[in-house]
Amino acid sequence: MNFSETNEFSKDFKRLSKKYKSLPDDLLEFKKVISELPLGSGKHFVILHSQEEVKILKARLFCRYLRGASLRIIYAYQEAKATVDFIELYFKGEQVNETRSLIKDFLGQFSK
């Protein structure tokens, strides 16, 4: 499985990892989980958008520092390329929902 990040995700990750010291390790653990089950399983994964080339998912990212699932991660899964693109990462207490414009911008590359 190949992983990549949008610029927005990189900024979010850098900012949040200063606050939550376990975040880099937590993201590695999350990568292991989605390598096995890219679409996740259970109530902690929701498909936000689905089309033939790509699926956009929102998942809870368990952070040991927070002792819970207060972080949300938005990612795109491309089955044909075996690729996961991380789009957004946010703390549930600071932001209620995902930023739809980021998802729309990401999906723009598939409508060409």
N, C-alpha and C positions, 0 to 999 in steps of 0.2 A: 504494500500500500504506500502510495506517495502522498506526502502532506505538503501543503503550501499555505501561505497566509496572505490576506490582503493587507494593504498598508494600514487600514483602519484597525484591523485586528491586532497588528503588531503594536500600534500605539496604545490600544486598550490593554493589551497584555503587559506591556512595559509599565504602564501606570498602575495597574492592579497588582502586579507582582511586587511592587515596592511596599504596598500595604499588607499583602497576604503572602508571607514568605514561602509557604508550601506550594504556591501556584505552579512553578515550573515542574515540580514532581507530580503534582496533580494532573497537569496537562499530559505528561508522559503516560500516566496511568490511563487517562481517557483515550489516548491514541491506541493503547493496547486493546482496550475494549472495542473501539470501533474498527480496528483491524480485523477482529473476529466477527463482529456484527455491525457492519457499516450503517444499517438502518436502525440500530439499537433494538432494545426490547423493553416492553413494559411501559408504564405510565411516564417515565422520565424522558422519553423521546417522542417528538411530535413532528410529522411531516408538514411543513408549511407550504411547500410548492412541489409539484411533481410534473415532470415532462419526460419525454423519452431519453434525452441526453443527460439530464441532471435532476437530482432531488435536493431540495433545501430542507434542512432539519434544524429544530431547536431542541437542545438537550440541557438537562441539569448537569452542571459540572460540580462534583463534590470536592470541596476544599477542606482539607484537614485543619487549616488555620481557623476557618469559620465554624468547623464542626457541623457542617450541613450543606444543603444544596441551594445556597443563596446566589450562586453564580449561574448565568445562562450563557450558553455558547451556541452560535448559529454557524452551521457549516453546510457546504455543498458536497454531495457525493456523486461522482461520475463513475458508474459501474464499468463502462466500456474501457476507460483509461485506468481504472483502479486508483482513482485520485480523490483526495479529500481536501477541499479548500476551506480554511477557516475564515469566516466573514466578519463575525462580531463576537465580542465577549463583554458582558456587563454584569454589574452587581444588581440584584433584584431590588435592593433598597434605594438605589439611585435612579433607576430607570424601570418603568413598568413593563414595557414591551420592546421587542426588537425594532430596529430602525428599518422601516420598509424601503426607504430610498437606497440603502446600502444593498439590499437584496435585489432590488430592481436594477441597480447599476451593474451588479454582478451578472444577472441574467441577460443583460444587454448583449453580452458577447456570444450568446447562443442563438440570437434571433437574426444573425447575419446570413 
